[in-house]
């Protein structure tokens, strides 16, 4: 990724932490939830690798093509399973990977990329559309986090049992390690925060094109 190295390292830390959390949710929940967690983990970890500062870490010349192939296949999977947000994310990753190949080719040849290839900075219209999408997504996802926090602070959940010392939660039949643990019982605000973090990371990466 172009830009100041410290920005790249911040994105690497952010995306790695987000991808690792999503990866920890892969083994729990229903089939649809596991698929969603796999897609988010792939996106977060892929963004972390792509965000490595090019001025510090020299990636192989073939790495953009690997990104394009992996996220192209993931985009087809998202299309088949009707995950529009994952589809946009995969398309953005493929777009940035192709912009990387164009930038590398321009730097090596010392002139503008050949016709049919994206300019080093990508296509301004496409970059603008993706930036607008992620700006709206981050704001909307951030707003959705507020009601979750308000509900948590409003009082005890339904089904709690009142005691002399105050309300106490009813016992969990499945237990903390039961089938409801994992993604299905993960705190919604954490899942939402991960999506916001990846949206911010994608927005920042697109700005460097």
C-alpha positions in Angstrom: 0.0 0.0 0.0 1.2 3.5 -0.8 1.2 6.3 1.7 2.9 6.9 5.0 4.3 3.6 6.5 2.7 4.3 9.9 -0.8 4.5 8.3 -0.1 1.1 6.7 1.0 -0.5 9.9 -2.1 0.9 11.8 -4.2 -0.7 9.1 -2.3 -4.0 9.4 -2.9 -4.1 13.1 -6.6 -3.2 12.8 -7.3 -5.6 10.0 -5.3 -8.5 11.6 -7.2 -8.1 14.9 -10.5 -7.9 13.1 -9.8 -10.9 10.8 -8.5 -13.0 13.8 -11.7 -12.3 15.7 -13.9 -13.3 12.7 -11.7 -16.4 12.4 -12.4 -17.3 16.0 -16.2 -17.3 15.2 -15.9 -19.7 12.2 -16.4 -22.9 14.2 -19.6 -21.9 16.0 -23.2 -21.0 15.0 -25.3 -22.1 12.1 -24.1 -22.8 8.6 -25.0 -19.3 7.3 -23.2 -17.7 10.3 -20.1 -19.8 9.7 -20.1 -18.8 6.0 -20.4 -15.2 6.9 -17.6 -15.5 9.5 -15.3 -17.1 6.9 -16.0 -14.4 4.4 -15.2 -11.6 7.0 -12.1 -13.4 8.2 -10.8 -13.7 4.7 -11.5 -10.1 4.0 -9.9 -8.8 7.2 -6.7 -10.9 6.8 -6.4 -10.2 3.1 -6.7 -6.5 3.8 -4.0 -6.8 6.5 -1.6 -8.3 3.9 -2.5 -5.8 1.2 -2.0 -2.9 3.7 1.6 -3.7 4.3 3.6 -0.5 3.4 5.3 -0.9 0.1 8.1 1.3 1.2 9.0 -1.1 4.0 7.8 -4.5 2.8 8.5 -5.5 -0.8 5.9 -8.0 -1.9 6.5 -10.3 -4.8 5.5 -9.1 -8.3 3.0 -11.9 -8.5 1.2 -11.1 -5.2 -1.4 -8.8 -6.8 -2.5 -11.6 -9.1 -2.9 -13.9 -6.2 -5.1 -11.3 -4.5 -7.1 -10.9 -7.7 -7.6 -14.7 -8.1 -8.5 -15.3 -4.4 -10.9 -12.4 -4.1 -12.3 -13.0 -7.5 -13.3 -16.5 -6.5 -14.6 -15.2 -3.1 -16.7 -12.7 -5.0 -18.3 -15.4 -7.1 -19.0 -17.3 -3.9 -20.6 -14.1 -2.4 -22.7 -13.7 -5.6 -23.9 -17.3 -5.5 -24.9 -17.0 -1.8 -26.4 -13.5 -2.2 -24.0 -11.6 0.1 -24.0 -8.1 -1.6 -21.7 -6.5 1.0 -19.1 -9.3 0.7 -19.4 -9.1 -3.1 -18.6 -5.3 -3.0 -15.7 -6.0 -0.7 -14.2 -8.7 -2.9 -14.7 -6.4 -6.0 -12.8 -3.6 -4.2 -10.0 -6.0 -3.3 -9.7 -7.2 -6.9 -9.8 -3.6 -8.1 -7.0 -2.5 -5.7 -4.9 -5.6 -6.7 -5.2 -4.7 -10.4 -4.3 -1.1 -9.6 -1.2 -2.5 -7.8 -0.2 -4.4 -11.0 -0.7 -1.3 -13.1 1.4 0.8 -10.7 4.2 -1.8 -10.7 4.2 -2.0 -14.5 4.3 1.8 -14.8 7.2 2.1 -12.3 9.2 -0.6 -14.1 8.6 0.7 -17.6 8.9 4.4 -16.6 5.8 5.3 -18.7 2.0 5.2 -18.5 0.4 1.8 -18.4 -0.7 0.3 -21.7 -4.3 0.8 -22.8 -6.7 -1.6 -21.3 -5.0 -1.5 -17.9 -6.0 0.7 -15.0 -3.9 3.7 -14.3 -1.6 3.6 -11.3 -4.2 5.4 -9.3 -7.0 3.3 -10.5 -10.1 4.7 -12.3 -11.3 7.8 -10.5 -15.0 7.1 -11.0 -14.8 3.6 -9.6 -12.6 4.7 -6.7 -15.2 7.5 -5.9 -18.1 5.1 -6.0 -16.3 2.6 -3.7 -15.4 5.4 -1.3 -19.0 6.6 -1.3 -20.2 3.1 -0.6 -17.9 2.5 2.3 -18.5 6.0 3.8 -22.3 5.3 3.8 -21.7 1.8 5.1 -19.5 2.9 8.0 -21.9 5.7 9.1 -24.9 3.3 8.9 -23.2 0.5 10.7 -21.9 2.9 13.3 -25.4 4.2 13.9 -26.7 0.6 14.3 -24.3 0.1 17.2 -25.9 2.8 19.3 -29.3 1.1 20.0 -27.4 -2.1 21.1 -25.6 -0.2 23.7 -28.7 1.7 24.8 -30.6 -1.6 25.3 -27.8 -3.1 27.3 -27.8 -0.1 29.6 -31.6 0.1 29.9 -31.9 -2.7 32.4 -31.9 -6.5 32.9 -33.0 -8.6 30.0 -36.3 -10.4 29.9 -36.3 -13.6 31.9 -34.2 -12.3 34.7 -35.1 -13.3 38.3 -35.5 -10.7 41.0 -33.5 -11.4 44.2 -33.1 -9.5 47.5 -29.8 -8.0 46.1 -31.4 -7.1 42.8 -32.2 -8.8 39.5 -30.3 -11.9 38.5 -30.2 -13.5 35.2 -32.1 -16.8 34.7 -29.7 -19.8 34.4 -28.6 -20.6 30.9 -29.8 -24.0 29.9 -27.1 -24.5 27.3 -24.3 -23.1 29.5 -21.5 -20.9 28.4 -19.9 -23.7 26.4 -23.2 -25.0 24.9 -24.3 -24.9 21.3 -25.4 -21.3 21.6 -21.8 -20.1 22.3 -19.7 -18.6 19.6 -21.0 -16.5 16.8 -24.6 -17.0 17.8 -24.0 -15.7 21.3 -21.3 -13.2 20.4 -22.0 -9.6 21.6 -23.7 -7.9 18.7 -21.8 -4.7 19.3 -18.5 -6.5 18.8 -19.6 -8.0 15.5 -20.9 -4.6 14.4 -17.6 -2.9 15.5 -15.6 -5.4 13.4 -17.7 -4.5 10.4 -17.2 -0.8 11.0 -13.4 -1.4 11.5 -13.1 -3.2 8.2 -15.2 -0.6 6.4 -12.9 2.2 7.8 -9.9 0.1 6.7 -11.2 -0.4 3.2 -12.0 3.4 2.9 -8.5 4.3 4.0 -6.9 1.8 1.6 -9.0 3.2 -1.3 -7.8 6.7 -0.4 -4.2 5.6 -1.1 -4.9 4.7 -4.8 
